[in-house]
Amino acid sequence: MYQIENVSKTYTQGKRTVHALRDVSLRIADGELLSVQGPTGGGKSTLLQALGGLDRPTSGSIMLDGKDLATMNDAGLTRVRAETVGFVFQNFNLIPTLTAQENVETALVPMGVTKADRARRALEALESVGLGERADHLPGELSGGQQQRVAIARALVKNPTVLLADEPTGNLDEETRDEIIDLLEGLWKEQGLTLVMVTHDSAVAARTPRRIRIAKGRLKELTGS
C-alpha cells in the first residue's frame, strides 16, 4: 500500500529552519493498523498529512498504490483525498449548522454522488457507527463522543481504503476514548482498512499491532506493548 522512501520536510519559522521530517522511510501494508507516537512538534502530524496528500514533502517519495503523492499534481491529490483516503481529526471538524447526516454527506459532494444516494449512504454510515437515530441532530446537540462518531462516518462514507486518524481521542474522556477505539478497531477489521493513528496516549497505542515513534523528525520502530 504505502512505500515511503527518504522523506524530509523542512519549512521556515521566522529566521529558523524547522526539520519536521528527516529522511523517513516506512512501509505500511494493505490492511495494517499502526499507531504513531512522539512529542509535540516531533513530526507526527506532518507525517500523517503527507500520507494523506494534505502536504508535500520537501524531498523523497510517498508511493500509494504505485502513485507518488510527492510529485502528483493538485488535481490528482484532490482525487486521492476524495476517493481513497478518509480523515478523522481531534477537533471533529463538523459544520455546526449542518445535521449529522448533512455533515456526512459533504464527503460525497466532490465525488459527484446524486442527492438521493448521498442521503442513503450517509444514513447507512451513521448507522454503522451507532448514530442512525441521531441523523437529524446538529453537532451542538451531540456529545463529544457522538460528534467523533459522525466524523468517522463522514470519513468512511466514501468507502476509502485508507483511514488516517490524527489524535482521534484527544478531546475525549477515558471511557469515551475506549468506545471510539473499539469502534475504529471494529471498522478496521470489518472493512479491511489500512488505519494509521497519531496518538499521544500510550493506552491507545498499546492496542495497535504495530507502533512507531517520531521525535525530532526521525522515525523509530517500536516493539512490544
C-alpha positions as CSV (number, residue, x, y, z in Angstrom):
1,M,0.0,0.0,0.0
2,Y,2.4,2.7,1.2
3,Q,6.1,2.9,0.5
4,I,7.7,6.0,1.9
5,E,11.4,6.5,0.9
6,N,13.8,9.1,2.3
7,V,11.1,11.7,3.1
8,S,12.1,15.0,4.5
9,K,10.1,18.1,5.3
10,T,11.5,21.5,6.1
11,Y,9.9,24.8,6.5
12,T,10.9,28.3,7.7
13,Q,9.7,29.7,11.0
14,G,10.9,33.2,11.3
15,K,14.6,33.1,10.9
16,R,14.8,29.4,11.8
17,T,14.6,26.3,9.6
18,V,12.4,23.6,11.1
19,H,13.1,20.0,10.1
20,A,9.7,18.4,10.6
21,L,10.7,15.1,9.0
22,R,14.3,13.8,8.5
23,D,15.0,11.1,5.9
24,V,12.0,9.0,6.9
25,S,11.5,5.6,5.3
26,L,8.5,3.4,6.1
27,R,6.4,0.7,4.6
28,I,2.7,0.2,5.5
29,A,1.0,-3.0,4.2
30,D,-2.6,-3.2,3.0
31,G,-5.0,-3.7,5.9
32,E,-2.4,-2.8,8.5
33,L,-3.2,-1.0,11.8
34,L,-0.4,1.1,13.3
35,S,0.0,4.0,15.7
36,V,2.4,6.9,15.6
37,Q,3.6,8.4,18.9
38,G,6.0,11.1,19.8
39,P,6.4,14.5,21.5
40,T,4.6,17.6,20.4
41,G,6.3,19.1,17.4
42,G,8.1,15.8,16.7
43,G,6.7,15.3,13.2
44,K,3.7,13.0,13.9
45,S,1.0,15.2,12.2
46,T,3.4,16.2,9.4
47,L,3.8,12.5,8.5
48,L,0.1,12.0,8.6
49,Q,-0.6,15.0,6.4
50,A,2.0,13.7,3.9
51,L,0.4,10.3,3.9
52,G,-3.0,11.9,3.1
53,G,-1.7,14.2,0.4
54,L,-2.5,17.3,2.5
55,D,1.1,18.4,2.4
56,R,4.0,17.6,0.1
57,P,7.4,16.6,1.4
58,T,10.5,18.7,0.6
59,S,12.2,15.6,-0.7
60,G,11.6,11.8,-1.0
61,S,8.7,9.8,-2.3
62,I,5.4,8.6,-0.9
63,M,4.1,5.8,-3.0
64,L,0.4,4.9,-2.5
65,D,-0.8,2.1,-4.8
66,G,2.1,2.8,-7.2
67,K,1.5,6.5,-7.4
68,D,3.8,9.1,-5.9
69,L,1.9,11.6,-3.8
70,A,5.0,13.8,-3.6
71,T,5.0,14.6,-7.3
72,M,1.3,14.2,-8.1
73,N,-0.4,17.3,-9.4
74,D,-3.1,19.1,-7.3
75,A,-6.0,17.5,-9.2
76,G,-4.6,14.1,-8.6
77,L,-4.1,14.7,-4.9
78,T,-7.7,16.1,-4.7
79,R,-8.9,12.8,-6.2
80,V,-6.9,10.7,-3.8
81,R,-8.3,12.6,-0.8
82,A,-11.8,12.4,-2.2
83,E,-11.8,8.7,-3.1
84,T,-9.0,6.8,-1.4
85,V,-8.2,8.4,2.0
86,G,-10.5,9.2,4.9
87,F,-9.5,11.6,7.6
88,V,-10.5,11.8,11.3
89,F,-9.3,14.8,13.4
90,Q,-9.1,15.6,17.1
91,N,-11.5,18.5,16.8
92,F,-14.1,16.7,14.7
93,N,-14.2,19.5,12.1
94,L,-18.0,19.3,11.8
95,I,-20.0,22.1,10.3
96,P,-22.2,23.4,13.2
97,T,-25.1,24.5,11.0
98,L,-25.5,21.1,9.3
99,T,-27.1,18.0,10.8
100,A,-25.1,14.8,11.4
101,Q,-26.4,13.4,8.1
102,E,-25.6,16.5,6.2
103,N,-22.1,16.6,7.6
104,V,-21.5,13.1,6.4
105,E,-23.0,13.9,3.0
106,T,-20.3,16.6,2.5
107,A,-17.7,13.9,1.9
108,L,-19.6,12.7,-1.2
109,V,-20.2,16.0,-2.9
110,P,-16.8,16.1,-4.6
111,M,-17.4,12.6,-5.9
112,G,-20.5,13.7,-7.9
113,V,-22.9,11.4,-6.0
114,T,-26.5,12.2,-6.5
115,K,-28.5,13.8,-3.7
116,A,-30.6,10.7,-3.1
117,D,-27.6,8.4,-3.0
118,R,-25.7,10.8,-0.7
119,A,-28.6,10.7,1.8
120,R,-28.9,7.0,1.7
121,R,-25.1,6.3,2.0
122,A,-24.8,9.0,4.8
123,L,-27.6,7.3,6.8
124,E,-26.0,3.9,6.4
125,A,-22.7,5.3,7.5
126,L,-24.2,6.8,10.6
127,E,-26.0,3.5,11.4
128,S,-22.6,1.7,11.1
129,V,-21.3,3.9,13.9
130,G,-24.4,3.6,16.1
131,L,-25.9,7.0,15.3
132,G,-28.7,6.3,12.9
133,E,-31.2,7.7,15.3
134,R,-29.3,11.0,15.6
135,A,-29.0,11.7,11.9
136,D,-31.1,14.9,12.2
137,H,-29.2,16.3,15.2
138,L,-26.8,19.3,14.9
139,P,-23.3,18.9,16.3
140,G,-24.1,21.1,19.2
141,E,-26.8,18.6,20.3
142,L,-24.4,15.7,20.4
143,S,-21.7,14.7,23.0
144,G,-18.0,14.8,22.1
145,G,-18.0,11.0,21.5
146,Q,-21.1,11.2,19.3
147,Q,-19.5,14.1,17.3
148,Q,-16.4,11.9,16.7
149,R,-18.7,9.1,15.6
150,V,-20.2,11.5,13.0
151,A,-16.7,12.4,11.9
152,I,-15.8,8.7,11.5
153,A,-18.9,8.1,9.5
154,R,-18.0,11.1,7.2
155,A,-14.6,9.6,6.7
156,L,-15.9,6.2,5.8
157,V,-19.0,7.1,3.7
158,K,-16.9,7.3,0.6
159,N,-15.5,3.8,1.1
160,P,-11.8,4.6,1.4
161,T,-9.1,2.0,1.6
162,V,-7.0,4.2,4.0
163,L,-8.2,5.9,7.2
164,L,-5.8,8.4,8.8
165,A,-6.7,9.5,12.4
166,D,-5.0,12.4,14.0
167,E,-5.4,12.2,17.8
168,P,-9.0,10.8,17.4
169,T,-9.5,10.5,21.1
170,G,-7.6,13.6,22.2
171,N,-10.7,15.6,23.3
172,L,-12.5,12.6,24.9
173,D,-12.7,11.2,28.5
174,E,-11.2,7.8,29.2
175,E,-14.5,5.9,28.9
176,T,-15.4,7.5,25.6
177,R,-11.9,7.1,24.3
178,D,-12.2,3.4,24.8
179,E,-15.5,3.3,23.0
180,I,-14.1,5.2,20.0
181,I,-11.0,2.9,19.8
182,D,-13.3,-0.1,20.0
183,L,-15.3,1.3,17.1
184,L,-12.3,2.1,15.0
185,E,-10.8,-1.4,15.6
186,G,-14.1,-3.0,14.7
187,L,-14.4,-1.0,11.4
188,W,-10.7,-1.8,10.6
189,K,-11.4,-5.5,10.9
190,E,-14.8,-5.4,9.1
191,Q,-13.8,-3.2,6.2
192,G,-10.2,-4.3,5.8
193,L,-8.9,-0.7,6.1
194,T,-5.4,0.5,6.4
195,L,-5.6,2.5,9.6
196,V,-2.9,4.9,10.8
197,M,-3.5,6.7,14.1
198,V,-1.4,9.5,15.6
199,T,-1.8,9.5,19.4
200,H,-0.1,10.8,22.5
201,D,-2.0,8.2,24.5
202,S,0.1,5.1,25.3
203,A,-3.0,3.2,26.2
204,V,-4.3,3.7,22.7
205,A,-1.0,3.0,21.0
206,A,-0.6,-0.3,23.0
207,R,-3.7,-1.6,21.4
208,T,-2.3,-1.4,17.9
209,P,-0.4,-4.4,16.4
210,R,2.4,-2.0,15.2
211,R,3.8,1.2,16.8
212,I,6.3,3.7,15.5
213,R,7.7,6.8,17.3
214,I,8.8,10.0,15.7
215,A,10.9,12.6,17.6
216,K,12.8,15.5,16.1
217,G,11.6,14.3,12.7
218,R,13.2,10.9,12.9
219,L,11.3,7.6,12.9
220,K,11.9,4.6,15.2
221,E,10.1,1.3,15.1
222,L,8.8,0.2,18.5
223,T,8.3,-3.4,19.6
224,G,6.2,-4.8,22.4
225,S,3.2,-3.2,24.1
